[in-house]
Amino acid sequence: AVHGFKLTEHDAQRIVLGDWRSQGSVLRWNSTGPELTTLDYG
């Protein structure tokens, strides 16, 4: 999940990854911004 908030009067984002019980998560960041990918353990 991506949450927007203010940090010292600046816009910021907090990115929360999954819990890793049933699936994994990978966060990649490039010139276009963040990409969150989900990994199935199945």
Secondary structure as UniProt FT lines:
FT   STRAND          2..7
FT   TURN            8..9
FT   STRAND          10..15
FT   STRAND          23..30
FT   TURN            31..32
FT   STRAND          33..40
//
